[in-house]
């Protein structure tokens, strides 16, 4: 408890943009957010008052960080499970708990648990030797997807194997480096969807509208809310599926369930994340309750907020670091963007620009999805490059 305010203290392990935006939500609720950051220049460390510098891998640091916190939560999944179990045994409230979080930390654990729950997932197999991937490819066809069981995001920790020989070489190399692996079938999906839910210790659940995520080179570049032309029954099925997963795995906080929508309408679960998620950034401006406020409500066991959308259409476009330096400073780009599109809501993370790195996002909402998407994409593109274009791609079509 914060003795200055009489309000709870939430400790968030990780100092990235998710912690930064959670800090912003905590201010409105009167709460204090303590941040464990690796560096003083981390995104959240630049704005939060209560910052502890240290490694999430060090149990002594975690113990020191947890002192005085009412609850511990995360902006990433990389804290060793054994450290979390030690904290729980010492009386620290950790949400989501280690038994739940391990399903977001380890893809093999997650796949096996979902399969046991009879939740549809792509065909998969653990890989302990090169012959495992060869036999899997023979059974399920080439190409197939090789994944690191732990870690990996935004296209990292993922390899497309086109042939048995390519599989043998890649698996031998990765196993020699100590990487735990699994292989999955390449699914002929129609598109990628995501559903975000929250669950409290009391057991209350809430779900936001299902969204479509648009990927480029393994990185999410757009989120369309709600997912266009998604059948109402399919949307409700996705929400109920995510709520069921949250309950059966014992998740407390926000859970993101990434889905493959198949041509016949079937949904396959691809990934789980037990924290605020990129697919939910649109909720800051586009929903009554943002994912960041909801995560705080959930881990503190407050009643959950309304998840309704504020408008018929909302699009979030990620701002990525450009391949070459932009022609003007970032603050100049913001100036020009907000003059041209005053309806665009800009969220920057105070992160150094590197090619492909998420340095911010833009959200636009309104009554009609096509113009909303056009403005969001144009805005993010300008913030990336510093240049306006005559047209930009929406669904692969150039729009003037």
Secondary structure, DSSP 8 states (H G I E B T S, - for coil): -BTTTTB-EEEEE--SHHHHHHHHHHHHHT-EEEEEESSTTSTTTTT-SEEEES-TT-HHHHHHHHTT-SEEEESSS-S-HHHHHHHHHTT--BSS-HHHHHHHHBHHHHHHHHHHTT--B--EEEESSHHHHHHHHHHH-SSEEEEESB---TTTTEEEE-SHHHHHHHHHHHHHTT--EEEEE---EEEEEEEEEEE-TT--EEE---EEEEEETTEEEEEEES-TT--HHHHHHHHHHHHHHHHHHT--EEEEEEEEEETTS-EEEEEEESS--GGGTTHHHHBSS-HHHHHHHHHTT-------BSSSEEEEEEEE--SS--SS-HHHHHHHHHHH-TT-EEEE------TT-EEEEEEEEES-HHHHHHHHHHHHHHHHHS---S-EEETTEEE-
